Amino acid sequence: CRLSTINVQNILKSRVDIGAIFLTRESIDTCQPWLSQLISNGEKVATEASDYFKRFGIDYAPCGMIIDHKYRIVWFGNPMILNNQRIDKILTQWTLQR
């Protein structure tokens, strides 16, 4: 999961059209060093977010989602496969379907 957050952070450094919120089921105490790094980079993090995982029907990690401005899920899956080209393709397909 930590590798996927690093992957997403590296991608987002070069993008202004998309942001991230990281969710974890862990407590803030369990992942404090990791959270400190994310927060210092300006990322948003929600800890103890089991309710969100349940709501979205997610029972595995890492899991990522791209949502639109109305909080509709545009894409979800393993964030390790994301790169700029995949994100561009996802956003293009979403735009064409609107």
BAMI-146735 format. One line per field, with one value per residue: residue number from 1; y negated, z negated, x negated of N, C-alpha, C in turn; residue in one letter. Coordinates in pm, whole numbers, plus 50000, padded with zeros to 5 digits. Example, Ala and Ser with C-alpha at 12.3 -4.5 7.8 and 13.67 -1.06 7.14 Angstrom:
REM residues 2
k <- 1,2
nc2 <- 50569,50225
nc3 <- 49220,49292
nc1 <- 48681,48715
cac2 <- 50450,50106
cac3 <- 49220,49286
cac1 <- 48770,48633
cc2 <- 50330,49997
cc3 <- 49220,49213
cc1 <- 48680,48710
r <- A,S
END
This chain:
REM residues 98
k <- 1,2,3,4,5,6,7,8,9,10,11,12,13,14,15,16,17,18,19,20,21,22,23,24,25,26,27,28,29,30,31,32,33,34,35,36,37,38,39,40,41,42,43,44,45,46,47,48,49,50,51,52,53,54,55,56,57,58,59,60,61,62,63,64,65,66,67,68,69,70,71,72,73,74,75,76,77,78,79,80,81,82,83,84,85,86,87,88,89,90,91,92,93,94,95,96,97,98
nc2 <- 50120,49880,49844,49798,49550,49390,49417,49293,49035,48954,48943,48744,48517,48390,48308,48092,48121,48313,48462,48616,48821,49004,49305,49506,49804,49828,49712,49378,49383,49619,49576,49339,49235,49268,49127,48870,48804,48802,48598,48381,48338,48221,48380,48525,48716,48982,49154,49469,49552,49750,49757,49626,49805,50020,49902,49864,50121,50244,50478,50521,50427,50255,50011,49791,49495,49293,49006,48795,48441,48444,48642,48895,49225,49270,49439,49738,49941,50115,49892,49911,49961,49726,49459,49161,49183,49376,49246,49021,49153,49266,49031,48910,49098,49082,48816,48828,48987,48836
nc3 <- 50000,49924,50131,50341,50272,50294,50567,50670,50563,50697,50961,50941,50885,51121,51222,51246,51273,51123,50803,50481,50221,49950,49807,49516,49326,49098,48771,48668,48507,48579,48837,48833,48913,49194,49255,49178,49375,49605,49540,49509,49769,49861,49907,49860,49597,49465,49174,49013,49176,49228,49270,49514,49689,49663,49762,50031,50105,50091,50025,50025,50048,50201,50299,50533,50639,50893,50891,51001,51016,50897,50718,50823,50906,51133,51205,51062,50886,50867,50758,50829,51097,51222,51430,51597,51863,51844,51668,51824,52034,51893,51801,52047,52162,51974,52008,52269,52229,52085
nc1 <- 49917,49803,49619,49794,49901,49677,49631,49865,49832,49597,49689,49885,49740,49673,49912,50192,50456,50576,50623,50553,50688,50599,50697,50708,50739,50607,50503,50415,50191,50060,49962,49813,49544,49551,49785,49710,49525,49690,49872,49700,49634,49858,50079,50406,50539,50727,50776,50853,51069,51260,51538,51574,51451,51627,51866,51802,51767,51520,51273,51007,50661,50389,50630,50757,50932,51068,51247,51517,51606,51851,51836,51869,51774,51523,51321,51187,50952,50637,50400,50134,50106,50147,50044,49933,50029,50235,50410,50476,50612,50829,50957,51018,51195,51400,51481,51582,51805,51980
cac2 <- 50000,49763,49826,49739,49408,49325,49414,49190,48905,48920,48905,48619,48402,48323,48285,47995,48150,48424,48467,48746,48837,49139,49367,49625,49864,49827,49597,49278,49425,49727,49532,49200,49189,49264,49017,48744,48778,48766,48468,48277,48314,48156,48477,48541,48854,49020,49278,49547,49527,49877,49732,49595,49931,50096,49834,49886,50264,50278,50562,50549,50309,50118,49983,49649,49450,49160,48959,48667,48329,48475,48757,49021,49303,49277,49556,49791,50056,50109,49770,49939,49965,49592,49372,49047,49226,49441,49143,48945,49237,49274,48902,48890,49184,49026,48694,48865,49051,48741
cac3 <- 50000,49921,50266,50428,50241,50353,50710,50696,50535,50805,51078,50917,50880,51251,51269,51172,51304,51042,50669,50414,50079,49914,49699,49456,49215,48981,48681,48690,48434,48652,48958,48816,48999,49332,49265,49168,49507,49696,49501,49536,49914,49891,49938,49763,49549,49368,49104,48958,49275,49261,49321,49657,49759,49666,49851,50170,50130,50109,49919,50055,50054,50217,50391,50562,50717,50950,50883,51068,50929,50826,50635,50889,50935,51275,51217,50938,50906,50800,50800,50878,51243,51275,51477,51664,51982,51803,51614,51939,52104,51806,51802,52181,52177,51887,52071,52385,52184,52016
cac1 <- 50000,49715,49565,49896,49913,49560,49658,49966,49770,49505,49769,49958,49648,49670,50049,50272,50595,50624,50565,50571,50717,50559,50775,50649,50814,50518,50513,50312,50070,49994,49894,49771,49433,49600,49881,49636,49468,49798,49928,49600,49639,49985,50184,50513,50540,50831,50740,50965,51174,51325,51673,51565,51422,51754,51960,51762,51757,51379,51221,50867,50575,50434,50739,50766,51047,51071,51386,51536,51639,51975,51801,51903,51654,51489,51235,51130,50865,50509,50332,49999,50105,50167,49937,49995,50102,50361,50499,50527,50710,50948,51026,51072,51313,51504,51529,51663,51929,52067
cc2 <- 49875,49737,49762,49591,49330,49312,49301,49051,48862,48877,48768,48496,48322,48286,48182,48025,48260,48422,48600,48726,48981,49186,49487,49675,49856,49703,49500,49317,49530,49676,49386,49157,49173,49146,48882,48706,48734,48625,48356,48244,48251,48250,48480,48688,48871,49152,49343,49533,49655,49857,49700,49721,50013,50035,49860,50033,50311,50363,50601,50417,50346,50108,49833,49619,49315,49121,48825,48560,48348,48601,48890,49093,49315,49402,49605,49915,50039,49986,49792,49941,49826,49528,49259,49088,49290,49339,49060,49023,49246,49144,48871,48971,49128,48902,48726,48925,48954,48682
cc3 <- 50000,50058,50358,50398,50299,50504,50744,50671,50647,50931,51058,50909,51009,51302,51182,51188,51217,50907,50605,50269,50048,49796,49646,49345,49085,48895,48712,48621,48511,48770,48952,48904,49146,49352,49260,49303,49605,49667,49531,49685,49956,49926,49826,49726,49451,49306,49050,49046,49318,49318,49470,49739,49771,49765,49998,50202,50152,49992,49945,50057,50130,50319,50410,50644,50776,50950,50954,50966,50853,50740,50692,50923,51085,51301,51076,50970,50828,50848,50850,51030,51305,51319,51551,51785,51945,51748,51728,52013,52024,51813,51939,52202,52094,51953,52190,52345,52119,52106
cc1 <- 49913,49655,49667,49913,49795,49580,49756,49907,49677,49579,49831,49868,49652,49810,50118,50422,50655,50553,50594,50610,50684,50641,50701,50740,50735,50543,50399,50182,49991,49912,49846,49654,49474,49695,49811,49578,49576,49849,49829,49593,49771,50098,50288,50522,50655,50789,50867,51089,51246,51465,51673,51538,51550,51852,51930,51746,51614,51332,51076,50790,50449,50547,50744,50889,51017,51219,51397,51577,51771,51960,51852,51774,51637,51406,51202,51050,50737,50432,50189,49993,50121,50036,50007,50077,50235,50459,50558,50635,50840,51026,51085,51198,51429,51565,51618,51797,52025,52171
r <- C,R,L,S,T,I,N,V,Q,N,I,L,K,S,R,V,D,I,G,A,I,F,L,T,R,E,S,I,D,T,C,Q,P,W,L,S,Q,L,I,S,N,G,E,K,V,A,T,E,A,S,D,Y,F,K,R,F,G,I,D,Y,A,P,C,G,M,I,I,D,H,K,Y,R,I,V,W,F,G,N,P,M,I,L,N,N,Q,R,I,D,K,I,L,T,Q,W,T,L,Q,R
END
